[in-house]
Amino acid sequence: MRAILQRVSRAEVRVSGKTIGKIGAGLLVLLGVARGDTEADAAFIADRTLGMRIFADAAGKMNLAIDAVGAEMLVISQFTLLADTESGRRPSFIGAAAPDDARRLYQHFISLARERGVKVETGEFGATMEVDLINDGPVTIVLDSRNRK
């Protein structure tokens, strides 16, 4: 499972011109589910995301996690994070999970975040979406459940 975390001042997602998810200060999470991912991968990415200390403390240092600042999350499914670009010019998405598996793990990730008390807005799984954001910092972090230590 791969996630791109972007600290934002605000973010919004639209489908067919209609806003379906919107947050103020917080994290925009682009989430890609890989073939073979499990609930353990979702739990790892959720734990890392929610524990990532990328919000400023009173001294202005990145030292606080999302719950410490009362920030929100907007989670967007994005299978293109699993693109294989090693050969040719057209990316292959063979490494992405099948839609049913990806949807289940995407929803599991969201449930884990909500269980920890984070307000979570979402995109629409499988839809063509427009995402607007103001990246704060900019701060952008890449997480991959296959890179565990």
C-alpha positions as CSV (number, residue, x, y, z in Angstrom):
1,M,0.0,0.0,0.0
2,R,1.3,3.4,-0.9
3,A,0.2,6.8,0.5
4,I,1.1,10.3,-0.4
5,L,0.5,12.6,2.5
6,Q,0.2,16.3,1.8
7,R,-0.2,18.8,4.6
8,V,-2.8,21.2,3.4
9,S,-4.5,24.5,4.4
10,R,-7.6,23.2,2.7
11,A,-8.6,20.5,0.2
12,E,-11.7,19.6,-1.8
13,V,-12.7,16.8,-4.1
14,R,-15.4,17.0,-6.7
15,V,-17.2,14.4,-8.9
16,S,-19.1,15.7,-11.9
17,G,-18.7,19.3,-10.6
18,K,-20.3,18.5,-7.2
19,T,-18.2,18.8,-4.1
20,I,-18.3,15.4,-2.2
21,G,-15.5,16.0,0.3
22,K,-13.9,19.1,1.8
23,I,-11.5,19.8,4.7
24,G,-9.8,22.7,6.3
25,A,-6.3,22.3,7.7
26,G,-5.1,18.8,7.7
27,L,-3.9,16.0,5.5
28,L,-4.8,15.1,1.9
29,V,-4.1,11.4,1.6
30,L,-3.8,9.8,-1.8
31,L,-4.0,6.1,-1.2
32,G,-3.0,3.3,-3.6
33,V,-3.7,-0.4,-2.8
34,A,-1.2,-2.9,-4.2
35,R,-1.9,-6.5,-5.3
36,G,-1.4,-8.7,-2.3
37,D,-2.0,-5.9,0.3
38,T,-3.9,-7.0,3.5
39,E,-5.5,-5.4,6.5
40,A,-2.0,-5.3,8.1
41,D,-0.8,-3.0,5.3
42,A,-3.8,-0.7,5.8
43,A,-3.1,-0.7,9.6
44,F,0.5,0.1,9.1
45,I,-0.2,3.0,6.7
46,A,-3.0,4.3,9.0
47,D,-0.7,4.1,12.1
48,R,2.1,5.9,10.3
49,T,-0.2,8.5,8.8
50,L,-1.9,9.3,12.1
51,G,1.4,9.3,14.0
52,M,3.4,11.4,11.5
53,R,4.6,14.5,13.3
54,I,4.4,17.0,10.5
55,F,2.3,19.8,12.1
56,A,3.9,22.8,13.8
57,D,4.2,23.0,17.6
58,A,4.2,26.3,19.5
59,A,7.9,26.9,18.5
60,G,7.0,26.4,14.8
61,K,8.8,23.0,14.5
62,M,7.2,20.0,12.8
63,N,6.6,18.1,16.0
64,L,2.8,17.3,16.3
65,A,0.6,14.6,14.8
66,I,-2.8,15.1,13.3
67,D,-4.8,14.4,16.5
68,A,-2.7,16.9,18.5
69,V,-3.8,19.8,16.3
70,G,-7.4,18.7,15.6
71,A,-6.7,18.5,11.9
72,E,-8.9,16.6,9.3
73,M,-8.1,14.2,6.6
74,L,-9.4,13.9,3.0
75,V,-8.7,10.4,1.6
76,I,-8.7,9.8,-2.1
77,S,-8.2,6.4,-3.7
78,Q,-5.5,6.5,-6.4
79,F,-4.5,3.3,-8.1
80,T,-2.0,5.2,-10.3
81,L,0.4,5.4,-7.3
82,L,1.2,1.7,-8.2
83,A,2.3,2.6,-11.7
84,D,5.2,0.6,-13.1
85,T,7.2,2.9,-15.3
86,E,10.3,0.8,-15.7
87,S,9.9,0.2,-19.4
88,G,8.3,2.0,-22.2
89,R,6.3,5.3,-22.0
90,R,2.9,3.9,-21.0
91,P,2.7,3.0,-17.3
92,S,1.5,-0.4,-16.3
93,F,-0.9,-0.8,-13.4
94,I,-0.6,-4.6,-13.0
95,G,0.7,-4.0,-9.5
96,A,-2.5,-2.4,-8.4
97,A,-5.1,-4.5,-6.4
98,A,-8.3,-5.6,-8.1
99,P,-11.1,-3.1,-7.5
100,D,-13.0,-5.2,-4.9
101,D,-9.8,-5.7,-2.8
102,A,-8.7,-2.1,-3.2
103,R,-12.2,-0.8,-2.2
104,R,-12.2,-3.0,0.9
105,L,-8.8,-1.9,2.1
106,Y,-9.4,1.7,1.2
107,Q,-12.5,1.6,3.4
108,H,-10.6,-0.3,6.1
109,F,-7.9,2.5,6.2
110,I,-10.7,5.1,6.5
111,S,-12.4,3.2,9.4
112,L,-9.1,2.9,11.3
113,A,-8.6,6.7,11.0
114,R,-12.2,7.4,12.2
115,E,-11.8,4.9,15.1
116,R,-8.9,7.1,16.3
117,G,-11.1,10.2,16.3
118,V,-10.0,11.9,13.1
119,K,-12.6,13.6,11.0
120,V,-12.3,12.0,7.6
121,E,-13.8,13.1,4.3
122,T,-13.4,10.9,1.2
123,G,-13.5,10.9,-2.5
124,E,-15.6,8.4,-4.5
125,F,-13.8,5.1,-5.1
126,G,-13.4,4.4,-8.8
127,A,-14.8,7.8,-9.9
128,T,-13.0,10.4,-12.0
129,M,-12.4,13.2,-9.5
130,E,-11.1,16.7,-9.4
131,V,-9.0,17.5,-6.4
132,D,-8.1,21.1,-5.3
133,L,-5.6,21.7,-2.5
134,I,-3.4,24.3,-1.0
135,N,-0.3,22.4,0.1
136,D,0.9,23.9,3.4
137,G,4.7,24.2,3.5
138,P,4.8,22.4,1.1
139,V,5.0,19.2,3.1
140,T,4.6,16.0,1.1
141,I,5.5,12.6,2.6
142,V,5.5,9.2,0.8
143,L,4.7,6.0,2.7
144,D,4.9,2.5,1.5
145,S,3.9,-0.5,3.5
146,R,6.6,-2.6,1.8
147,N,9.2,-0.3,3.4
148,R,8.8,-1.4,7.0
149,K,11.6,-1.6,9.5
